[in-house]
C-alpha cells in the first residue's frame, strides 16, 4: 500500500520517473582560452515523483479521487508520501503542470463512489 498523508493508494502504482532524476547537476561553459569549464552542484530537493495506475492495475475508486481532489484544493501544505517499500518522502503537488489526472475506467453518469479510475499523481519532493 502507498499512503499520501492519510489517503491510502494501491501499492502497485508505478513510480514512472523514479530513475529520471539525479541530484547532481552540471553547468558548463568555456573560458577565454577555450577550455571547458564544468561547475557541479547538488540539488537538495526537487525530485519529481509521478505515480500512475494503468488499464488493469492500481485502479482507485472515485471516493479516493474525491479525497485527493480535496487535498489538492486545500492548499500547498507539505504532505508525507510513504511508498509500498517503506521509503518516505516529504512532497507537494507539482503545480507547474496538472498535478492530478483521473479518468474513469468506464464512464458512467451519474458516477458512483465505487466507480474505478485510472489515476496519475504528479508530486515533487521538497526535503
N, C-alpha and C positions, 0 to 999 in steps of 0.2 A: 504494500500500500504506500502511496505518496500522500503527504499532508502539506497543505498550504494554509498556514495559520491553523484553524480548526476544521477546515474543509478536507474531507477525505476524497482522494482521487485514485483511480486504478493504478496498481503497481506496475502494470505493463505499458504505461505510456512511454513513448520513445523520446529521449533527450536527443533531438536530431542534430544539434550543433555542438555537442559535447567536446569534440576534438577539433573544432574550427577556430579555437582561440588560444592564444598564449599570452602570458603577462609581460613577456619581453618584447619590446618594440624597438625598431631602428629608425633613426632619422639620418639620411645620407646627404652628402653634398660634396663639393670639390673645393680644394684650397686654390690659392692663386697660382700655385705651381702645377696644378692639375691632379694632385694626389686625392684619392678617395678618402673622405672623412666619414666615419660611422660613429654616431652617438647612440648608445644603447641606454634604455631606461626600463624600469619595471613598473607596470601599472598595478596599483593597489586594489582596484575594483573595476567593474565594468564588464565582467564576463556575461555574455548572453546565455540565457537558458530558455530554450524553446522546447516545450513539452507538447507532444502531439499524439492523438489517438489515430486509429486507422479504420478502414472499412469494416474490418471484422475483429478488431481488438481494442480494448481500453475505452469502450463507449461509456458515456456518462448519462445520467438521467437529466431531464430538463430541470428538476429540482436542484441538482448540483450546479447547473449552468446559471440558474437564478441566484444561488448563493454567491457564486463567483462574480456575477454582474453587480450584486450589492456591494461586494468587497471592492470591485473596480470603481464604482461610483462614489464610494465613501471618502475617498481622499488619496493621499500619497504617502501613507504610513509605511514604514518598513514591515515586511512580513517574514515569517520563518518558513522555509521550504525544507521538508525532510523527505529524502528520496527513499525508495524501497530498500536500498542497501545501507541506510543509516546516515549517509552524508547529509550534512545540514548547511544551508546557505541562508544568509540574510539578503532578501531580494525586494525589488519593487516591480510593478508592472512597467514594461518597456513602452512608454507612451510616445516615443518617437515614431512609432508605427502602430498599427492596430494591435492592441495589447491582448485581445482575446477574440477568437473566432469560434463559433459554434453552429454547426449545420445539422439539422435533423437527419437521422438515418432514413426515415420515411416521413416526408412532410405530411402532416395531418392538421386539419382545422376542425375544431379548436384543439390546440395542443394540450396534452395531459402531463402532469408532473413526472410520470414514469416513462414518457417517451424517451427514446435513446438519441444521443447526439454525438457526432464527431467533434472533438474539442482540440483547439490549439491555444496554448498559453505562451505568451512572449514576456519573459521576465529578464531582469538584469541584476546581477549580484552587486550589492552596494558596500559590502565589507567582508 
